[in-house]
């Protein structure tokens, strides 16, 4: 599948990572502030994230794209080129379902500027128009208010709580399921 996977908004460019993104990616990860809440990774030790490590990560991501397993996109400021965050679209099932999942992370020093909403909205459009998904879900921890607000702001609707859905924090945790389909207008 050969797709043009780059999408642009008024302020953002969203595209797969390139080898040349390393310095920008590393610099912005190092600028992160301490964690603001339990779902914010905050500032982290980046010493193991060498340029070789990054190049291998990009190659792995390109393989996932080629297999239609997962599409991982860097979110960049359109004018400055600064790395703002990451969006991922995972294929859950194709065939008669065309079903995927979206994940998103905006560096905490870039919060409260509307970048998350803008990036997710554009990525959903890409998922429906270029990747031929029909349904996209967001799997959200029950108390992750910021993620819930973001999902709702782009038109995703609450569907259910999946019990014992994901293993994290040393236990099986419940997740809220938000969804949107290709025929739902994006907000």
MIDOSE-1310 file (N, C-alpha, C; in nm, 2 decimals, decimal comma, always signed):
residues 187
xxxx	+0,08/-0,12/+0,00/+0,00/+0,00/+0,00/+0,09/+0,12/+0,00; +0,08/+0,20/-0,10/+0,15/+0,33/-0,11/+0,06/+0,44/-0,09; +0,07/+0,51/+0,03/-0,02/+0,62/+0,07/+0,06/+0,74/+0,09; +0,01/+0,85/+0,06/+0,07/+0,98/+0,10/+0,01/+1,00/+0,24
xxxx	+0,10/+0,97/+0,34/+0,05/+0,97/+0,48/+0,07/+1,11/+0,55; +0,11/+1,21/+0,48/+0,13/+1,34/+0,54/+0,00/+1,41/+0,54; -0,04/+1,48/+0,65/-0,15/+1,56/+0,65/-0,11/+1,69/+0,72; -0,17/+1,80/+0,67/-0,14/+1,93/+0,73/-0,27/+2,00/+0,77
xxxx	-0,25/+2,08/+0,88/-0,36/+2,17/+0,93/-0,31/+2,31/+0,92; -0,38/+2,40/+0,97/-0,34/+2,54/+0,97/-0,20/+2,56/+1,04; -0,18/+2,48/+1,15/-0,06/+2,50/+1,23/+0,03/+2,38/+1,23; -0,02/+2,26/+1,19/+0,06/+2,14/+1,21/+0,09/+2,06/+1,09
xxxx	+0,19/+1,98/+1,09/+0,22/+1,88/+0,99/+0,23/+1,75/+1,07; +0,16/+1,65/+1,02/+0,15/+1,52/+1,08/+0,19/+1,42/+0,98; +0,30/+1,34/+1,01/+0,36/+1,25/+0,91/+0,44/+1,15/+0,98; +0,47/+1,04/+0,91/+0,56/+0,94/+0,97/+0,70/+1,00/+1,00
xxxx	+0,76/+0,95/+1,10/+0,89/+0,99/+1,14/+1,00/+0,96/+1,03; +1,10/+1,05/+1,02/+1,21/+1,03/+0,93/+1,34/+1,02/+1,02; +1,44/+0,96/+0,96/+1,57/+0,95/+1,03/+1,62/+1,09/+1,08; +1,59/+1,19/+0,99/+1,64/+1,33/+1,02/+1,57/+1,40/+1,14
xxxx	+1,47/+1,33/+1,19/+1,39/+1,40/+1,30/+1,45/+1,38/+1,44; +1,56/+1,30/+1,44/+1,62/+1,26/+1,57/+1,65/+1,38/+1,67; +1,72/+1,48/+1,62/+1,77/+1,59/+1,71/+1,65/+1,67/+1,76; +1,55/+1,69/+1,67/+1,43/+1,77/+1,71/+1,35/+1,68/+1,81
xxxx	+1,33/+1,56/+1,78/+1,25/+1,47/+1,87/+1,32/+1,46/+2,01; +1,45/+1,44/+2,01/+1,52/+1,43/+2,14/+1,51/+1,56/+2,22; +1,54/+1,67/+2,15/+1,53/+1,80/+2,21/+1,40/+1,83/+2,28; +1,29/+1,80/+2,21/+1,16/+1,83/+2,27/+1,12/+1,73/+2,38
xxxx	+1,17/+1,61/+2,37/+1,15/+1,51/+2,48/+1,23/+1,56/+2,61; +1,34/+1,62/+2,59/+1,42/+1,67/+2,70/+1,36/+1,79/+2,76; +1,28/+1,87/+2,68/+1,22/+1,99/+2,73/+1,09/+1,96/+2,82; +1,05/+1,84/+2,82/+0,93/+1,81/+2,89/+0,94/+1,84/+3,04
xxxx	+0,83/+1,89/+3,09/+0,82/+1,92/+3,24/+0,80/+1,80/+3,32; +0,82/+1,80/+3,45/+0,78/+1,69/+3,53/+0,63/+1,65/+3,51; +0,60/+1,53/+3,53/+0,46/+1,48/+3,51/+0,36/+1,57/+3,58; +0,25/+1,60/+3,50/+0,15/+1,68/+3,55/+0,03/+1,60/+3,62
xxxx	+0,02/+1,47/+3,58/-0,08/+1,38/+3,63/-0,03/+1,24/+3,60; -0,10/+1,14/+3,65/-0,06/+1,00/+3,64/-0,05/+0,95/+3,50; -0,11/+1,01/+3,40/-0,10/+0,96/+3,26/-0,01/+1,04/+3,18; +0,06/+1,14/+3,24/+0,16/+1,22/+3,18/+0,30/+1,16/+3,21
xxxx	+0,37/+1,11/+3,11/+0,50/+1,05/+3,14/+0,60/+1,16/+3,19; +0,58/+1,28/+3,16/+0,67/+1,39/+3,21/+0,81/+1,38/+3,15; +0,90/+1,44/+3,23/+1,04/+1,43/+3,19/+1,09/+1,29/+3,22; +1,17/+1,24/+3,12/+1,22/+1,11/+3,14/+1,37/+1,10/+3,10
xxxx	+1,43/+1,00/+3,14/+1,57/+0,98/+3,11/+1,58/+0,94/+2,96; +1,65/+1,02/+2,89/+1,66/+0,99/+2,74/+1,80/+0,94/+2,70; +1,88/+0,90/+2,80/+2,02/+0,86/+2,77/+2,03/+0,74/+2,68; +1,93/+0,65/+2,69/+1,93/+0,53/+2,60/+1,88/+0,56/+2,46
xxxx	+1,83/+0,68/+2,44/+1,77/+0,71/+2,31/+1,88/+0,77/+2,22; +1,97/+0,69/+2,17/+2,08/+0,74/+2,09/+2,02/+0,75/+1,94; +2,11/+0,81/+1,86/+2,07/+0,83/+1,72/+2,05/+0,69/+1,65; +2,13/+0,60/+1,68/+2,12/+0,46/+1,63/+1,99/+0,40/+1,68
xxxx	+1,96/+0,41/+1,80/+1,83/+0,36/+1,86/+1,71/+0,42/+1,79; +1,72/+0,56/+1,76/+1,61/+0,63/+1,70/+1,59/+0,58/+1,55; +1,70/+0,56/+1,48/+1,70/+0,51/+1,34/+1,63/+0,37/+1,34; +1,66/+0,29/+1,44/+1,60/+0,15/+1,44/+1,45/+0,16/+1,47
xxxx	+1,42/+0,26/+1,56/+1,27/+0,28/+1,59/+1,20/+0,32/+1,46; +1,26/+0,41/+1,39/+1,19/+0,46/+1,26/+1,18/+0,35/+1,16; +1,28/+0,26/+1,15/+1,27/+0,15/+1,06/+1,16/+0,05/+1,10; +1,15/+0,03/+1,23/+1,04/-0,06/+1,28/+0,91/+0,00/+1,25
xxxx	+0,89/+0,13/+1,27/+0,77/+0,20/+1,24/+0,73/+0,18/+1,09; +0,83/+0,20/+1,01/+0,81/+0,18/+0,86/+0,76/+0,04/+0,83; +0,82/-0,06/+0,90/+0,78/-0,20/+0,88/+0,63/-0,22/+0,92; +0,59/-0,16/+1,03/+0,46/-0,17/+1,08/+0,36/-0,10/+0,98
xxxx	+0,40/+0,01/+0,92/+0,32/+0,08/+0,82/+0,30/-0,01/+0,70; +0,41/-0,07/+0,65/+0,41/-0,16/+0,53/+0,32/-0,28/+0,56; +0,31/-0,33/+0,68/+0,22/-0,44/+0,71/+0,08/-0,40/+0,75; +0,05/-0,27/+0,75/-0,08/-0,22/+0,79/-0,12/-0,25/+0,93
xxxx	-0,02/-0,26/+1,02/-0,04/-0,29/+1,16/-0,06/-0,17/+1,24; +0,03/-0,07/+1,22/+0,03/+0,05/+1,30/+0,09/+0,17/+1,23; +0,03/+0,28/+1,23/+0,08/+0,40/+1,17/+0,12/+0,50/+1,28; +0,25/+0,53/+1,29/+0,29/+0,62/+1,40/+0,34/+0,75/+1,33
xxxx	+0,28/+0,86/+1,38/+0,31/+0,99/+1,32/+0,37/+1,09/+1,42; +0,47/+1,16/+1,37/+0,51/+1,27/+1,45/+0,42/+1,39/+1,42; +0,40/+1,47/+1,52/+0,32/+1,59/+1,51/+0,42/+1,71/+1,52; +0,43/+1,79/+1,41/+0,53/+1,90/+1,41/+0,46/+2,03/+1,38
xxxx	+0,51/+2,14/+1,44/+0,46/+2,27/+1,42/+0,50/+2,31/+1,27; +0,40/+2,35/+1,20/+0,42/+2,37/+1,05/+0,52/+2,48/+1,02; +0,52/+2,59/+1,09/+0,61/+2,69/+1,06/+0,75/+2,67/+1,12; +0,76/+2,62/+1,24/+0,89/+2,61/+1,31/+0,95/+2,47/+1,29
xxxx	+0,87/+2,37/+1,26/+0,92/+2,23/+1,25/+0,94/+2,17/+1,39; +0,91/+2,23/+1,50/+0,93/+2,18/+1,63/+0,84/+2,06/+1,65; +0,89/+1,95/+1,71/+0,82/+1,83/+1,74/+0,73/+1,86/+1,86; +0,60/+1,83/+1,84/+0,50/+1,86/+1,94/+0,44/+1,73/+2,01
xxxx	+0,44/+1,62/+1,94/+0,39/+1,50/+2,00/+0,38/+1,39/+1,89; +0,30/+1,29/+1,93/+0,29/+1,17/+1,85/+0,14/+1,12/+1,84; +0,10/+1,07/+1,73/-0,03/+1,01/+1,71/+0,00/+0,87/+1,65; -0,08/+0,77/+1,70/-0,07/+0,64/+1,64/-0,21/+0,59/+1,61
xxxx	-0,21/+0,52/+1,49/-0,33/+0,46/+1,44/-0,30/+0,31/+1,43; -0,37/+0,23/+1,50/-0,34/+0,08/+1,50/-0,46/+0,01/+1,43; -0,43/-0,08/+1,34/-0,53/-0,16/+1,28/-0,57/-0,27/+1,38; -0,70/-0,27/+1,41/-0,76/-0,38/+1,50/-0,81/-0,49/+1,41
xxxx	-0,88/-0,46/+1,31/-0,93/-0,56/+1,22/-0,97/-0,50/+1,08; -0,94/-0,56/+0,98/-0,98/-0,52/+0,84/-1,10/-0,59/+0,79; -1,10/-0,64/+0,67/-1,21/-0,71/+0,61/-1,34/-0,63/+0,62; -1,44/-0,69/+0,67/-1,57/-0,63/+0,68/-1,58/-0,53/+0,79
xxxx	-1,48/-0,51/+0,87/-1,48/-0,42/+0,99/-1,41/-0,28/+0,96; -1,29/-0,28/+0,90/-1,22/-0,16/+0,88/-1,21/-0,08/+1,01; -1,16/-0,15/+1,12/-1,16/-0,10/+1,25/-1,03/-0,07/+1,31; -1,01/+0,05/+1,37/-0,88/+0,08/+1,42/-0,89/+0,15/+1,55
xxxx	-0,77/+0,19/+1,61/-0,76/+0,25/+1,74/-0,67/+0,37/+1,72; -0,70/+0,48/+1,79/-0,61/+0,60/+1,79/-0,55/+0,62/+1,93; -0,43/+0,66/+1,93/-0,36/+0,70/+2,06/-0,29/+0,83/+2,03; -0,27/+0,91/+2,13/-0,22/+1,05/+2,11/-0,14/+1,09/+2,24
xxxx	-0,03/+1,16/+2,21/+0,05/+1,22/+2,32/+0,11/+1,35/+2,27; +0,08/+1,46/+2,34/+0,14/+1,59/+2,32/+0,23/+1,62/+2,43; +0,35/+1,67/+2,40/+0,45/+1,70/+2,51/+0,38/+1,80/+2,60; +0,40/+1,78/+2,73/+0,33/+1,86/+2,83/+0,37/+2,01/+2,83
xxxx	+0,48/+2,05/+2,77/+0,51/+2,19/+2,76/+0,44/+2,25/+2,64; +0,36/+2,17/+2,56/+0,29/+2,22/+2,45/+0,14/+2,22/+2,48; +0,10/+2,18/+2,60/-0,05/+2,17/+2,63/-0,11/+2,31/+2,63; -0,24/+2,30/+2,63/-0,33/+2,42/+2,64/-0,31/+2,52/+2,52
xxxx	-0,28/+2,47/+2,41/-0,26/+2,55/+2,29/-0,35/+2,50/+2,17; -0,43/+2,39/+2,20/-0,52/+2,33/+2,10/-0,45/+2,24/+2,01; -0,32/+2,20/+2,03/-0,25/+2,12/+1,93/-0,31/+1,97/+1,94; -0,35/+1,92/+2,05/-0,40/+1,79/+2,06/-0,53/+1,77/+1,98
xxxx	-0,62/+1,86/+2,00/-0,75/+1,85/+1,92/-0,72/+1,86/+1,77; -0,63/+1,96/+1,73/-0,60/+1,98/+1,59/-0,54/+1,85/+1,53; -0,45/+1,79/+1,61/-0,37/+1,68/+1,56/-0,47/+1,55/+1,55; -0,55/+1,53/+1,65/-0,64/+1,42/+1,65/-0,74/+1,43/+1,54
xxxx	-0,80/+1,55/+1,52/-0,90/+1,57/+1,42/-0,84/+1,54/+1,28; -0,72/+1,59/+1,25/-0,65/+1,57/+1,12/-0,62/+1,42/+1,10; -0,58/+1,36/+1,21/-0,54/+1,22/+1,20/-0,66/+1,13/+1,18; -0,78/+1,16/+1,24/-0,90/+1,09/+1,21/-0,94/+1,11/+1,06
xxxx	-0,93/+1,23/+1,01/-0,96/+1,25/+0,87/-0,87/+1,16/+0,78; -0,74/+1,16/+0,81/-0,64/+1,07/+0,74/-0,68/+0,93/+0,75; -0,72/+0,88/+0,87/-0,76/+0,74/+0,89/-0,88/+0,70/+0,81; -0,98/+0,79/+0,79/-1,10/+0,76/+0,71/-1,07/+0,78/+0,56
xxxx	-1,00/+0,88/+0,52/-0,99/+0,92/+0,38/-0,88/+0,85/+0,31; -0,76/+0,83/+0,38/-0,65/+0,77/+0,32/-0,62/+0,62/+0,36; -0,66/+0,59/+0,48/-0,63/+0,45/+0,53/-0,75/+0,36/+0,53; -0,87/+0,41/+0,48/-0,99/+0,34/+0,46/-1,05/+0,27/+0,59
xxxx	-1,02/+0,33/+0,71/-1,09/+0,28/+0,83/-1,23/+0,33/+0,82; -1,32/+0,25/+0,88/-1,46/+0,29/+0,90/-1,49/+0,33/+1,04; -1,42/+0,26/+1,14/-1,45/+0,29/+1,28/-1,31/+0,31/+1,35; -1,30/+0,41/+1,43/-1,18/+0,43/+1,51/-1,22/+0,45/+1,66
xxxx	-1,15/+0,38/+1,74/-1,18/+0,38/+1,89/-1,06/+0,45/+1,96; -1,09/+0,51/+2,07/-0,99/+0,56/+2,17/-1,02/+0,48/+2,30; -0,91/+0,42/+2,35/-0,92/+0,34/+2,48/-0,86/+0,43/+2,59; -0,95/+0,47/+2,68/-0,91/+0,57/+2,78/-0,93/+0,52/+2,92
xxxx	-0,83/+0,55/+3,01/-0,85/+0,52/+3,15/-0,96/+0,59/+3,21; -1,03/+0,53/+3,30/-1,16/+0,59/+3,36/-1,14/+0,73/+3,41; -1,02/+0,76/+3,47/-1,00/+0,89/+3,53/-0,91/+0,98/+3,45; -0,89/+0,95/+3,33/-0,81/+1,04/+3,24/-0,90/+1,15/+3,18
xxxx	-0,93/+1,25/+3,26/-1,02/+1,36/+3,22/-0,97/+1,43/+3,09; -0,84/+1,46/+3,08/-0,79/+1,53/+2,97/-0,81/+1,45/+2,84; -0,79/+1,32/+2,84/-0,81/+1,24/+2,72/-0,96/+1,23/+2,69; -1,04/+1,22/+2,79/-1,19/+1,21/+2,76/-1,23/+1,34/+2,69
xxxx	-1,19/+1,46/+2,75/-1,23/+1,58/+2,69/-1,18/+1,60/+2,54; -1,06/+1,55/+2,52/-1,00/+1,56/+2,38/-1,09/+1,47/+2,29; -1,12/+1,35/+2,33/-1,20/+1,26/+2,24/-1,33/+1,32/+2,21; -1,40/+1,37/+2,32/-1,53/+1,43/+2,30/-1,52/+1,56/+2,21
xxxx	-1,41/+1,63/+2,22/-1,40/+1,76/+2,14/-1,39/+1,74/+1,99; -1,35/+1,62/+1,95/-1,35/+1,59/+1,80/-1,47/+1,51/+1,76; -1,56/+1,49/+1,84/-1,69/+1,42/+1,80/-1,69/+1,27/+1,84; -1,59/+1,22/+1,91/-1,60/+1,08/+1,95/-1,71/+1,06/+2,06
xxxx	-1,77/+0,95/+2,05/-1,88/+0,92/+2,15/-1,85/+0,81/+2,24; -1,89/+0,82/+2,36/-1,87/+0,71/+2,46/-1,96/+0,59/+2,42; -1,90/+0,48/+2,43/-1,97/+0,35/+2,39/-1,99/+0,26/+2,51; -1,88/+0,24/+2,59/-1,89/+0,14/+2,70/-1,77/+0,15/+2,78
xxxx	-1,77/+0,07/+2,89/-1,65/+0,04/+2,97/-1,61/-0,10/+2,95; -1,49/-0,13/+2,90/-1,44/-0,26/+2,89/-1,36/-0,30/+3,01; -1,41/-0,40/+3,08/-1,36/-0,44/+3,21/-1,23/-0,52/+3,19; -1,13/-0,50/+3,28/-1,01/-0,57/+3,27/-0,95/-0,57/+3,13
xxxx	-0,94/-0,46/+3,07/-0,91/-0,45/+2,92/-0,76/-0,44/+2,89; -0,69/-0,37/+2,98/-0,54/-0,36/+2,95/-0,46/-0,38/+3,07; -0,35/-0,44/+3,06/-0,26/-0,46/+3,17/-0,16/-0,35/+3,19; -0,18/-0,27/+3,29/-0,09/-0,15/+3,32/-0,10/-0,12/+3,47
xxxx	+0,01/-0,06/+3,51/+0,02/-0,03/+3,66/+0,02/-0,16/+3,74; +0,06/-0,27/+3,68/+0,07/-0,40/+3,75/-0,06/-0,47/+3,77; -0,17/-0,43/+3,70/-0,30/-0,50/+3,71/-0,38/-0,48/+3,58; -0,48/-0,56/+3,56/-0,57/-0,54/+3,45/-0,67/-0,43/+3,49
xxxx	-0,67/-0,33/+3,40/-0,75/-0,21/+3,43/-0,87/-0,20/+3,33; -0,97/-0,13/+3,37/-1,09/-0,10/+3,29/-1,05/+0,02/+3,20; -1,12/+0,03/+3,08/-1,10/+0,14/+2,99/-1,24/+0,18/+2,94; -1,25/+0,32/+2,92/-1,36/+0,37/+2,85/-1,34/+0,36/+2,71
xxxx	-1,44/+0,32/+2,63/-1,43/+0,31/+2,49/-1,51/+0,43/+2,42; -1,43/+0,51/+2,35/-1,49/+0,62/+2,27/-1,47/+0,58/+2,13; -1,57/+0,62/+2,04/-1,55/+0,58/+1,90/-1,61/+0,69/+1,81; -1,57/+0,68/+1,68/-1,62/+0,76/+1,58/-1,62/+0,68/+1,45
xxxx	-1,71/+0,70/+1,36/-1,71/+0,63/+1,24/-1,69/+0,73/+1,12; -1,66/+0,67/+1,01/-1,63/+0,76/+0,89/-1,74/+0,84/+0,85; -1,87/+0,80/+0,88/-1,98/+0,88/+0,84/-2,02/+0,99/+0,94; -1,95/+1,00/+1,05/-1,98/+1,10/+1,15/-1,90/+1,23/+1,12
xxx	-1,96/+1,34/+1,11/-1,89/+1,46/+1,09/-1,79/+1,49/+1,20; -1,67/+1,53/+1,17/-1,57/+1,57/+1,27/-1,60/+1,71/+1,32; -1,59/+1,74/+1,44/-1,61/+1,87/+1,50/-1,50/+1,96/+1,47
